[in-house]
Amino acid sequence: MNPTELIIKKRDGKKLSKEGIHFFTTEYLVGNISEYQMSAMLMAILLKGMDFDETYWLTQEYISSGEVIKFENTNGRFIDKHSTGGVGDKVSIVLAPIAAECGLFVPMISGRGLEHTGGTLDKLESIPGFQTQIPLKRFKELVLQNHFAIIGQSKEIVPADRRIYALRDVTGTVESIPLMTASIMSKKISSGIDGLVIDLKVGEGAFVKDLDTAKKLAESLSKIGAKFGKTVKILFTNMDSPLGSCIGNSLEIIECIEFLKGNYQEDLKEVTFALLAEMLLMGKIVKAKNQAEETIMQTIKSGKALQRFAKFVELQDGNPGIVNDYSILGKAKYALPIIAEKEGYVKDINSKEIGWALIDVGAGRRKISDKIDYTAGLKLSKKVGDYVQKNEVLGELFYNNGKGERVADRIKKSYCIVKSSIIKKGRILGIY
Amino acid sequence: MNPTELIIKKRDGKKLSKEGIHFFTTEYLVGNISEYQMSAMLMAILLKGMDFDETYWLTQEYISSGEVIKFENTNGRFIDKHSTGGVGDKVSIVLAPIAAECGLFVPMISGRGLEHTGGTLDKLESIPGFQTQIPLKRFKELVLQNHFAIIGQSKEIVPADRRIYALRDVTGTVESIPLMTASIMSKKISSGIDGLVIDLKVGEGAFVKDLDTAKKLAESLSKIGAKFGKTVKILFTNMDSPLGSCIGNSLEIIECIEFLKGNYQEDLKEVTFALLAEMLLMGKIVKAKNQAEETIMQTIKSGKALQRFAKFVELQDGNPGIVNDYSILGKAKYALPIIAEKEGYVKDINSKEIGWALIDVGAGRRKISDKIDYTAGLKLSKKVGDYVQKNEVLGELFYNNGKGERVADRIKKSYCIVKSSIIKKGRILGIY
């Protein structure tokens, strides 16, 4: 087979064969197909699409490029959650210990911050000592012992995706439904799950901008999951404004601990509980969704979800003392209030703008080699729908470098304040 | 500016700015934009197109990446011919000495064989001693002295195209109208011409498969030429079957010498004379196209075009004795006749098939580093429209390696012989 001929085939909108996809993927991994040929192919796939068969074959190639974890006798209780990425999205960190406490097993392989969005691994690494690079064998032990563990993508799991994802990130080929499907599903299937609940973020602050695209992606994810014998449930959630009250790594860890102590922002609770309800139903922990809230509440009220979280931190070499002493996480040198310039109702908080702005105080990366400032971030005191008076505090920026004022100004501009009152909308836009 | 953002812009079908195209091209040339980003951009351009402005800006960037030859006081007589490439296409080698003898100056920068098509440089290099790698200063002198010279693309002329073309060849991004336009026009404009006649090959054996695409490409080439103050005339010529009677490097040189001696295949004469007529009209050598044939004929009958060809060979260090002694070109060890299996009329000779088949006996390259066997090739004794009897000779294959019989078989299969008679059609399909 000839790589150029295969690129031309896809460029001309034709269907690739199973053998063609196998050839292109495997030859790329051994270096016989160059990165520039792969990126031309990826662009052709993005613009010309792939049908169900092609997406399935690509997912298969991704999976068979690495190891597949096997848990024995799972009884359908190995359920994971995946998020397509947002601003202030700390759902995994509160959801996993609750799900585990309810009796599910959650083998979670997470990612780092991408573009303007944060990453679960970066948030967890803000805990002193916490390790995310753990061998698969130890990961399996941790999941069986504490019912959940969260680690970074290993070299052993789906190396094809690891290499192709890095290329997609810099060649404008991220937003492709078949490529996103193969990337997400291959990693999840390789981590040994029975079922998967996906938080598909929609809106300006997300990679998927509209509900139409979200539905197409959901259909693709669900069908590919079914083909591999995995149950997949997808929630569409709004990502126009940041989720919860904190954005920034150690600030979000504190928000998570507070959540597990019963103190939560309504929107973060709404999304977390809805995802948990689907997981509990899927894992047969509850028989109906309306039983889920009580089950979840119990794990919080009893303090057991928090205990399980502390155990998780300890098992991955972090300092579990953080659940009672936030000073262990360190603190930024400066705090700058964001002051409202006029009174009115908060109509909109542009999460994409805030995500990009916070990168300038080190809360995220510009390039993969950048070091994150874990203590930098933003605490919102006003959310969409809230009324603010002139000169009232909208939020507080925490930082250590010299860029605080400029960043605070950009954050202020990302607030849209209007005269007429705003109805607070729920985050859940739909379910697939 | 961010390369990924620019790729996304084009991917989403938006117009690139002059600054964006400048940034992408110049940063690629200095190595700040990687080949995989360039290839993703090229695929996005191929699939989403470029408007006139973008094509113009790209052509400008190509030109300013290198040197531009300037001939002083040209009086509009520096006219070149370009062909988009075909099988048996030796037009340049007979056309240039005739045009020069008529009084035009032809500064020709040619290419090598590409895929199944032959290249003027390879054909000329089959002449012992002949040099095609000549510094621009010497090239200018040769053009002024003998009215024409043919050299290979130099590193000084349009380095942007040289690098991007190599990438397009292996990433399925050749057949793009804006990319073809920028590539062709930048090289020709940089070679110091006043006007250009283009032989746009159409059909299965060409890179442009249909007349619709040919017309779009012609419009683009013509408009970009006009924007740079250059007259451009385009002939659409049929490339379904090979041009002339020989395919293969030294065989084609012999056919060219015979042509200049007045012995020619009708189709090669038709195309060559039509292109020459446009050139002579453009360079004001003749006042009307119908005067051209007489002027051309005179240069052949007088033997002066042949003399000028011999002088050209001598000036570029080749052995001019070839015009009287073909044995100087060497000869293949084996000759194998291609025998007709049935009687009838030749309806079709698939030039693409023949081009690919002849690569197996070394007449062309599979990869850029392959060495060409100059003596290998095919001499056709039957052309489209001819009547053949069973067991009559269709052509003769010349070769040195062990693949002769297999190649001869493939060539035989590229002939389509039918019972009902065929009207011989002209090669000229249209003019733009």
Chai-1 contact restraints between the chains, C-beta under 6 A:
chainA,res_idxA,chainB,res_idxB,connection_type,confidence,min_distance_angstrom,max_distance_angstrom,comment,restraint_id
A,T4,B,V170,contact,1.0,0.0,6.0,A-B,restraint_1
A,T4,B,G172,contact,1.0,0.0,6.0,A-B,restraint_2
A,I7,B,G172,contact,1.0,0.0,6.0,A-B,restraint_3
A,I8,B,G172,contact,1.0,0.0,6.0,A-B,restraint_4
A,R11,B,G172,contact,1.0,0.0,6.0,A-B,restraint_5
A,E35,B,Y36,contact,1.0,0.0,6.0,A-B,restraint_6
A,Y36,B,E35,contact,1.0,0.0,6.0,A-B,restraint_7
A,Y36,B,Y36,contact,1.0,0.0,6.0,A-B,restraint_8
A,Y36,B,S39,contact,1.0,0.0,6.0,A-B,restraint_9
A,Q37,B,T171,contact,1.0,0.0,6.0,A-B,restraint_10
A,S39,B,Y36,contact,1.0,0.0,6.0,A-B,restraint_11
A,S39,B,S39,contact,1.0,0.0,6.0,A-B,restraint_12
A,S39,B,A40,contact,1.0,0.0,6.0,A-B,restraint_13
A,A40,B,S39,contact,1.0,0.0,6.0,A-B,restraint_14
A,A40,B,M43,contact,1.0,0.0,6.0,A-B,restraint_15
A,A40,B,T171,contact,1.0,0.0,6.0,A-B,restraint_16
A,M43,B,A40,contact,1.0,0.0,6.0,A-B,restraint_17
A,M43,B,M43,contact,1.0,0.0,6.0,A-B,restraint_18
A,M43,B,A44,contact,1.0,0.0,6.0,A-B,restraint_19
A,A44,B,M43,contact,1.0,0.0,6.0,A-B,restraint_20
A,L47,B,L47,contact,1.0,0.0,6.0,A-B,restraint_21
A,V170,B,T4,contact,1.0,0.0,6.0,A-B,restraint_22
A,T171,B,Y36,contact,1.0,0.0,6.0,A-B,restraint_23
A,T171,B,Q37,contact,1.0,0.0,6.0,A-B,restraint_24
A,T171,B,A40,contact,1.0,0.0,6.0,A-B,restraint_25
A,G172,B,T4,contact,1.0,0.0,6.0,A-B,restraint_26
A,G172,B,I7,contact,1.0,0.0,6.0,A-B,restraint_27
A,G172,B,I8,contact,1.0,0.0,6.0,A-B,restraint_28
A,G172,B,R11,contact,1.0,0.0,6.0,A-B,restraint_29
